[in-house]
Amino acid sequence: MKKFIFLFLVLNAFKLSAQEVNIIPVPVQLDIKKTSPFTIDQNTLIIAPDSLINSISFFTDYLSKYYGIVIGRDSTSNKKDNVIKLQVNTIKTLNPDRYELFSDDKQIQISASSPKGIFYGIQTLIQLLPYSRKAFPVQIPSVSIVDYPRFDYRGMHLDVSRHFFDVAFVKQYIDYLALHKMNYFHWHLTDDHGWRIEIKKYPKLTEIGAWREGSIIGLWPGKGNENIKYQVLPTEVKITPKDAVIKTDGIKHGGYYTQEQIKDVIDYAAKRYITIIPEIEMPAHSMALLAAYPELGTEPNKKYEVAQTWGMMNKYNNVLQASDTTFKFLENVLTEVMDLFPSPYIHIGGDEAAKVWWKQSAVSQQIMKTNGLKTESELQSYFIRMIEKFVKSKGKTIIGWNEILQGGLAPNAVVMSWQGEKGGIEAAKQTHKVIMTPEDKFYFNHAQFVQEDSLTAGKASLLADVYQYDPLPAELNTEQAKYIWGGQGCLWSEYITNPVKVQYQLFPRLDALSEILWSPKNKRNYPDFKKRLKTQFKRYDLMGITCSEKYLEN
């Protein structure tokens, strides 16, 4: 009888342990062992070389912050029990992000062929921890894991132009990405609504361009503007009534990052093996730039203002003139940006440029004639190619939204496909790298439910639809599919004014995105994902992250 009771308790303990192994993104290979769990306490020791300090610090900081446990480290100890060993070895692998994690009652071992792989193993180890700060002892189930990502590019975007977020929150956002094994942060730094990066050669970009005098109230076109009509016609933009004045809240909004702050954030991200890709919008979405330097626009005598409304800004003249003066200005701006960011990639926007403003400009038409350009689409391509040539001369590569395909794609450009898959498919067939970020699936500023309780943009982007999307279009053959670099989620901030709303919109769709981009396609299972998500929500409670409780119903 005693043996039976003992066996029952052992099996039940194993069952409980197995229930705690709910990892997102799901690993390539996970085996749960029947041995006792590993216990972390004040006597636990991390054995790892100094070269792995990024992983060590991330884990020990997390352990201290959420469990109040401080553990030591030694690079040479021969201790065998109650240790966490991190080691870079000579494992032969085609994927440098690959890691192996093994745990039993005596020790935890994480090994990889690179420090980055070790860091990803640490993120998995964090998900093996209890999800309550009151859980004592803190135990790690016995497991054996082999894991590596499906896609090389796993990105998330944050727009800080519509609403500015301070350095402290940007770092927090980067931590969210790190916890989900993301490796690229697309930082949208300029747009019609605010210029957010200090450029020393052109101080008016932040003195004037970083501030707007108000924002519309509610969804576009905003409260009090319902009767204003806009028509973008081939040769003009028609606004009725002609004397329409946009009503806003009249609250000044703005802010920007100094170059020293930018360096600080870059360093913070690098310690989490995240590359920051800055975006400097051109030739459209440039009203903040034009408010500071109107001579660069197609109407240099016009009084441009930093935009106070959302919606399609090509209903206003927000395009740059494709002149030598403009190109020299942008080269100077991009030189400062590229000197700051070690990223080999610079995002230059290229989207939603209304051709009507170039049609109306005698200077634009002369530029087209001089350069043998027949259409305004070719003028846009000319603009992008000029910038691409300069960026390439500095050893960097441009990324642009799928509109950069119009008029002919610049030779080395990477295409970010947001208007569905069509642009990405076309670019891949032209042997260009592609990042899939279709608006209907990966724009997390969209509603996450059919009926939302707060302002959101566009149609709902449901969690199930996000999870079930595959970045590899079926119509691409094996060779063409190699150009699908990965995917990215986007978070535009028209209706996102504070960190809590960021969290609400981001989670749990970031979980779904991370699994799409990391886990093998055949491992993805939506019912199982939702089950694991219940544990993930408890982790978010531990971390103080705001999520919708609707996901926990039923």
C-alpha positions, 0 to 999 in steps of 0.5 A: 500500500505504501509503495502504491501511495508513493508511486501515485505521488511520484506520478502526480508530481510528474504530471504537475511538472509536465503541466508547467512546461508551456513554452512560447514559441514552442521548441523544435524538440521538447522531452519532459523527464521523470526525474525530480525538478531542479531547485533554485535558491540562494546557494545556486551558482551560475558557471559561465565565462565572462563572454556570456555576461549578457545572458547571465545579467538578463537571467539574474536580473529577472530572478531578483526582480520577480522572485527576490533570489540573488545567485552567484556566478563563477567562471571556473568552479568545479561544483556539480550540484545546484548549478546552472552551466552556460557554455559556448561549444563547437556544436556543428550547426547550420543555425547559429541561433540553435541552443540545447537545454538540459535540466535535472535535479542536480543542474541545468545546462544550456549550450550553443555555438554562439552567445546569441544561442545561449541568450535564446536558451535563457528565454526558454529557461525563464518560461520554465520558472514558476509564474508566481512570485510566491512559489517556493521553492522555485523549481525547474522541471526536468527537460531536454530541449533542442531548439532553433528558429525557422526564420532569420528575420523576426521583427517588431515595429513601434511608431513613436511619431504619432505618440512619443514614448520615452527611453525607459518604455522603449527599453521595456518594449525591447525586453518584451521582444527579447522574451519572445526571441525576436531579433529585430526592432524596427524603430519608426522615428519620423513621419508627418506627426513628429520628427523624433531623432536629433540631427545635429546638422539640422536642429530645426528638425527637432526644434520645430518638427518634433512638436505638433499643436494638437491631435484629432479627437477620436477616430479619423477624421475626428470629432467635429470634422465629420463633414470634411470631404477629401478626394485625391484626383489625378491632378488635384486634391479636392477638399470640401468645404474649401474653408475647412479647418480641422478641429483638434484637442489643442494639446501640444504633443511631442518629444525626441531622442538625443543622439546620446539617448539613441546610443543608450537604447542601441547598446541596451538592445545589442545586449539582448541580441536585437538589431535596431533598424531606424526608419527615416520616412521619404519621399512622403510622410514628411510634413514634420520635416517640411514644417522645419525646412519648407524649401525641400517641398514642392510648394516651398512658399507654403506654410507647412505644419506638423500634422495634427490629424491621422488618416491618409496624409497624401491628402495633404502635400507631404512629399519632398521635391526630388531635387539635388538640394533635397538629396544633399539634405537627406544624405547629411541626415542619413549620414548622422543616422548611419553613424549612430546605428550599427545596423546594416539596414536603414528603412527609408519608408517609400510608402503612400506618396501621392503623385498629384503633388509632383504632377502639380509642380513645374520643378518636379516636371522639369526634373522628370524631363531632365532625367528621362522619366515618363511618369511620376511612379518613375520619379518615385523610383528615381528618388529611391534609387538615388537614396539607395545608391548613397546608402550602399556607398556607406556599406548599408542596405535600404529597406522600404515598404512595398510601394518602392516597387513602383516604377522599378525596384532599386537594385539592392533594396529589401521589401517590407510587404504591408499591402497583403502579400502581392508586393512580397511575392513580386519582390521575391520573384525578382530575387530581393529579400522580403519581410512579410508584414501584411496589414490585415494580420500583422498590424497590432494597432488594429482591433483584436476583437470584432467589438473593442472597448477602446479606439483602434485602427482598421478591421480586427486582426484576430489572434487566430488569424495572426497565428494561422498565417504563414509568411511563405506564400504558396505560389512561390517555388522552392528557390523563390521562397528562399528570399522570404527573410521572415516577418514582422508585426507593426504597432502604429500609435495613432490611437495608442497614447500610453504604455498600458495601451501598447501592452494591451494591443501587443499581447498576446498577438506578439506570442502568436507572431513569435511562434510563427517566426520561430517554431517549425510549421508542423509544430504549430497547433492553435488549440495547444497554443491557447492552452499554453497561453493561459500560463503565459498570461500568468507570467504577464500578471507576474510582470505587471503587463496588461492583457485582455481577460477575454482570452481567458474566458471558456 
